[in-house]
Amino acid sequence: MHLPRCRAAAALVAALGGLATLPASPVLADGMLTTEAGVYTKAQAQTGEGLFEQHCLLCHDNKYFRPVLKRYDGQPVGVLFDVMATSMPESNPGGLLDAEYVDILAYIFSRSRYPAGDEPLTVGELPAITIEDP
């Protein structure tokens, strides 16, 4: 999987071994990124906010994020994406574009105080990013 923004960091952490096990590390021992690695952009989160308000807010308020992310702690972001993309919104499950679901994820990450980065989150990267309990 190609993750240009953190490829060198992941290689360095993997080469150095134990550093990846430090708390709140944005790169895990196996080289996978976590949601602490700045995996989305601020602009993407802003787009996601509008989509969230339009499609998600009816069922999910801002207090919804923390328990959900805790439930998915240690799992790839792709798992949460698959749930969203196949069952939401309730009125039209799977009715959004993949990019729209990804933008909503970016908004959820921003609301959960994960740092933004320089590169937008993409569908292809989701399996290689692990959710870290906020």
C-alpha positions in Angstrom: 0.0 0.0 0.0 1.4 3.4 -0.9 1.3 6.0 1.9 3.6 8.8 0.6 3.3 11.1 3.6 4.6 8.7 6.1 6.5 6.0 4.1 9.9 7.2 5.4 8.6 7.6 8.9 7.2 4.1 8.9 10.4 2.6 7.5 12.4 4.4 10.1 10.2 3.3 13.0 10.2 -0.3 11.7 14.0 -0.2 11.4 14.4 1.2 14.9 12.1 -1.4 16.5 10.8 -0.5 19.9 10.0 3.1 19.2 6.8 2.2 17.6 5.4 0.8 20.9 5.6 4.2 22.7 2.1 5.5 23.6 0.4 7.7 21.0 2.9 6.8 18.3 1.4 7.6 14.8 3.2 4.5 13.4 2.7 1.0 14.8 5.5 -1.6 15.1 4.3 -3.2 11.9 4.7 0.1 10.0 0.9 0.8 9.9 -0.2 4.3 10.5 -2.6 5.3 13.2 -5.3 8.0 13.2 -2.7 10.1 15.2 -0.5 10.3 12.0 -2.4 13.2 10.4 -4.2 11.1 7.8 -6.7 13.7 6.6 -6.7 17.4 5.6 -8.5 20.3 7.3 -10.2 21.0 4.0 -11.4 17.4 3.8 -12.8 17.6 7.3 -14.7 20.8 6.4 -16.2 19.1 3.4 -17.1 16.2 5.7 -18.8 18.5 8.2 -21.3 19.6 5.6 -21.9 16.0 4.5 -22.3 15.0 8.1 -24.8 17.7 8.8 -26.8 16.8 5.6 -26.7 13.0 6.0 -25.8 11.9 9.5 -26.8 14.5 12.1 -30.4 13.3 12.2 -29.2 10.1 13.9 -25.8 10.9 15.2 -24.8 13.9 17.3 -21.3 15.0 18.2 -21.3 12.8 21.3 -21.6 9.8 19.0 -17.9 9.8 17.9 -16.0 8.9 21.0 -17.8 5.6 21.9 -17.7 4.5 18.2 -14.0 5.1 17.9 -13.4 3.3 21.3 -15.3 0.4 19.9 -13.1 0.3 16.8 -9.9 0.8 18.7 -7.0 -1.2 17.1 -9.0 -2.0 14.0 -8.3 -0.7 10.5 -10.2 2.5 9.5 -11.5 0.4 6.5 -13.6 -1.7 8.9 -15.5 1.4 10.1 -15.7 2.7 6.5 -17.3 -0.6 5.4 -19.9 -0.3 8.1 -20.7 3.3 7.2 -20.7 2.6 3.4 -23.1 -0.4 3.7 -25.5 0.7 6.3 -25.6 4.5 6.4 -27.4 6.8 6.1 -30.4 5.0 7.4 -32.7 6.5 4.8 -30.4 5.5 1.9 -27.7 2.9 3.0 -24.7 3.0 0.7 -26.2 6.0 -1.1 -23.1 8.3 -0.8 -20.0 8.2 -2.9 -16.9 6.5 -1.4 -15.2 9.9 -1.3 -18.1 11.4 0.6 -17.9 8.6 3.3 -14.1 9.3 3.5 -14.7 13.0 4.0 -17.2 12.2 6.7 -14.5 10.1 8.4 -12.1 13.0 8.1 -14.7 15.2 9.9 -15.2 12.5 12.6 -11.4 12.4 13.1 -11.2 16.2 13.3 -14.0 16.3 15.9 -12.2 13.6 17.9 -9.0 15.8 17.9 -6.9 13.6 15.7 -4.4 15.9 14.0 -4.8 16.9 10.4 -2.1 16.4 7.8 -1.0 17.6 4.4 -2.5 14.8 2.3 -6.1 13.9 2.0 -7.4 10.5 3.2 -8.3 8.1 0.4 -10.3 4.9 0.2 -7.1 3.0 -0.8 -5.3 3.9 2.4 -8.1 2.9 4.9 -6.9 -0.7 5.4 -3.4 0.5 6.3 -4.5 3.0 9.0 -5.4 1.8 12.5 -7.9 3.5 14.7 -6.3 4.6 18.0 -8.6 5.2 20.9 -9.0 9.0 21.2 
